[in-house]
Each structure stands twice: as C-alpha cells, then as structure tokens.
Amino acid sequence: MSHLVLQVLAFSNPLRPLETFLQHVLIWLHETVGFTWAWSIVALTVMVRILLVPVTVRQIHSMQSLQAHAPEMKALQQKWKHDKQRQNEELMKFYKENKINPASACLPIVLQIPIFISLFYVLRHFDERVLPHYGGSVEWLNLVDITEPVKDGWGPLLLVIYVASQLSSSYFMSSTMQGAQRVLLMVLPVVFVPFILKFPAGLMLYWLTTNLWTTGQGIITRRLMPKPAPPEKRTSRTPPKDEPEPASGNGAPSGSKAKAQTAGTGARKPVAGPPRRVKRKRGGGSKR
C-alpha cells in the first residue's frame, strides 16, 4: 500500500527528481565549496547557464537569420494575406529552405522553466529538509532572507533590481521581434510583479542572476559574433542564376557584354534591322 502511495506521489510531481538533484547541488556548493546558501544559488545559476550555452548559440543564430530574412517573410505574408493556410504553408517551406527554426529562439527560457519550478519547491521546504541538517546563514548580503517571501524586509529592493535586470535582458532578447511583440515582452516583467511577491527571495536571486547573465551575453555576442550576410536582393528584371544570357543571331555580344564593349569604344551601338530599300527614279537618263 505504501509503495502504491509513493508511486502516486511521484506521478503527481514529475519534477521531484530534478528538485532532489538541485537540492543536492546546493548542499554540495555549501558544504564542499564553502559558499553561503545565497551564493550557492548564484553559483547554481551560473552552472545552469553554462550548460545552456550551446542552446543559446543556436538561439542567437536563429534570431539573426530571422532578422536577415524578415523582408522576404513579410513579402510572403503580404502575398498570401487573404489565405492564412497557404500563408503558413509558404512560411514553413521558407523556413525549411533557409534552415530557420523559430522555436529555437525560445528554447533557453523553456528549458529553465522546470529548473525555476523545482527550485521554488526546494526553497519552500528549505527550513524543514535542509537547514536542520546542515545549518548556515540564509541571508544574502545581510539584507534578504532567501527563504522568506520577496515582500518581506529588504525583499522589495531585490524585486526592483530584478525588474530592471528583466527589462535589460528582454531588450536584448527582443531585438529581432516586431514592434507589438517587443512592447509585450518589455511590459510583462512589470505585470508579473504582483504575482511574485510571495515567491521566496532565493528564487528572485536565481532569476536576477540569469537576467544579468543574459544581459552580459547579449552585449558580448553583439560585438563578437558575426551577423549572417543578408540575402541577395532580386527584382523582376534579375535573370535566374542558372539561366545563360541569350545571344543574338549574328554572333554579336548581348546584354551586359555589349554594354561594356560600347562603353569601351565610345561609339554609338548600331541598330540592327532589315536592309534599307532605295527607290529608283522612273524614266532614267539625263537630259541633254
């Protein structure tokens, strides 16, 4: 019976293994490395972001590709604006041909959501599961208790820093988005403030650290990572690359070659056409 209860509990909380793992990592950082509990959370955040570096690089390349191909995608949307199904099909085809994955731009955030939730439960039961066995200070800079809600003590100060860091990281993340989407991403950190007042301060410390990491990462990548070359602009007069230029019947150069030769000689290009017919006078002969 007890085994069945444990299975039900494990099924109801699928993040329990991750919660246990994060708890062991915090204990290791505190006991072995010698960090306080607050700085253990900061170190845990840095470790998580280092593991996510490959995914983040893919995110940056995807966002740059979306930015480079934005005019072409906008043209497709305008062309099929009256047929949404065809518009989506053409966009999916365009993504496949140009090796663009829009979903990769959200992967770093999506992968951090389970960690965020698991750390919430770790800190929620921190006084019961960890502190009685290991002890140690739970204050950050002698100001904030990481197990207390953000609204208590100096927690609002941490909340203000969190909002500022969230705005700065959102600025770099939304650099390739459309105007309305970018405004929404910038407004969301402020909208979420009433909902996170009861979160443990240690959770805000985790998100503050990851926001600062995102901001620094955005500054570095903008300076160091090369941007992809913009696609070649084509018009209705631009011939396809694989189609050779037509040659004239008399073997004369055509197209750009003829223009180059005419410009080189400085002479006016003769106009090709049928031979001119000359009318002869009737009753020929001169008068004597």
NORVENHU-V767746 format. One record per backbone hydrogen bond with DSSP energy under -1.0 kcal/mol. CO is the residue of the C=O (numbers start at 1). NH is the residue of the N-H. Records with the same first field share a line. If there is no record, write none. Layout:
CO = NH + NH
//
This chain:
1 = 5
2 = 6
3 = 7
4 = 8
5 = 9
6 = 10
7 = 11
8 = 12
9 = 13
13 = 16
15 = 19
16 = 20
17 = 21
18 = 22
19 = 23
20 = 24
21 = 25
22 = 26
23 = 27
24 = 28
25 = 29
26 = 30
27 = 31
28 = 32 + 33
29 = 35
36 = 40
37 = 41
38 = 42
39 = 43
40 = 44
41 = 45
42 = 46
43 = 47
44 = 48
45 = 49
46 = 50
47 = 51
48 = 52
50 = 53
52 = 56
53 = 57
54 = 58
55 = 59
56 = 60
57 = 61
58 = 62
59 = 63
60 = 64
61 = 65
62 = 66
63 = 67
64 = 68
65 = 69
69 = 73
70 = 74
71 = 75
72 = 76
73 = 77
74 = 78
75 = 79
76 = 80
80 = 83
83 = 87
84 = 88
85 = 89
86 = 90
87 = 91
88 = 92
89 = 93
90 = 94
91 = 95
92 = 96
93 = 97
94 = 98
95 = 100
101 = 104
102 = 105
103 = 106
106 = 110
107 = 111
112 = 116
113 = 117
114 = 118
115 = 119
116 = 120
117 = 121
118 = 122
119 = 123
120 = 124
121 = 125
125 = 129
126 = 130 + 131
130 = 133 + 134
131 = 135
137 = 37
138 = 146
140 = 143 + 144
144 = 140
145 = 148
146 = 202
148 = 201
149 = 152
152 = 155
154 = 158
155 = 159
156 = 160
157 = 161
158 = 162
159 = 163
160 = 164
161 = 165
162 = 166
163 = 167
164 = 168
165 = 169
166 = 170
167 = 171
168 = 172
169 = 173
170 = 174
174 = 177
178 = 182
179 = 183
180 = 184
181 = 185
182 = 186
183 = 187
184 = 188
187 = 191
188 = 192
192 = 196
196 = 199
197 = 151
199 = 150
200 = 203 + 204
201 = 205
202 = 206
203 = 207
204 = 208
205 = 209
206 = 210
207 = 211
208 = 212
209 = 213
210 = 214
211 = 215
212 = 216
213 = 217
214 = 218
215 = 219
216 = 220
217 = 221
218 = 222
220 = 224
221 = 225
235 = 238
248 = 251
254 = 257
255 = 259
256 = 260
257 = 261
258 = 262
259 = 263
260 = 264
261 = 265
262 = 266
//
